[in-house]
Amino acid sequence: MAAPKRKTAKELVEGLEHDPVYREQRAAREAETAKRAVEAVQDEARLVRELGTAGVHVDSVYDFVNDVTHEYKEAVKVGYNLRRKIVLLALWAASPLLLFIDPTMLRTAEPHTTIGEFVRHLGYLWLALGVGGLLFRTVQLFKIRDVQTGLVWATKILTDPFHDIKLYYRAPGYLLRGELIEAAAPTAHPG
């Protein structure tokens, strides 16, 4: 007598996908999970607001409960520095003024005569600011840490956009369908 044929995991999953009871239960679980995720986000936002009115500024409940300060983040995260970020963003925001003051971009380009040329020169200026900031921080990390840390940080910064695209390329479609929050179970903050 031959042993009964064993089903593969793929065959079992396909069988479940065709089972209306399983599909209904899964849909109910997913709806409940999505509801809890929305409630968790709303609860956290409410608590952060209430803490703010009490004079306690926190970015998230995780930071508050675990007493995570900007100084701590700077100590454990290589690229994190709020003051440096504010300076970089201020330079970025002020860079259009440089083009109004000096349309030749310090004699590196012909003065812009159209809006299109202004936008192109502004793009060049922002690119130079980004490259300069990356090189400055990389060399700074060479000096305060070591060469490997600087190179790893620079690689992370250069590859982040590709990783973000991989993670979020479907997001605009979800937003257009009105799905503002991903239907996932609320989990502890990863830190």
Protein Blocks (a to p, Z undefined) as FASTA:
>chain_A
ZZdddddfklmmmmmmmmmklmmmmmmmmmmmmmmmmmmmmmmmmmmmmmmmnopacfbf
klmmnopafklmmmmmmklcfklmmmmmmmmmmmmmmmmmmmngnoiaccdfbfklmmmm
mmmmmmmmmmmmmmmmmmmmmmmmcmklmmmmmmmmmmmmmmmmmmmmmmmmmmmnopab
ccddddddeZZ
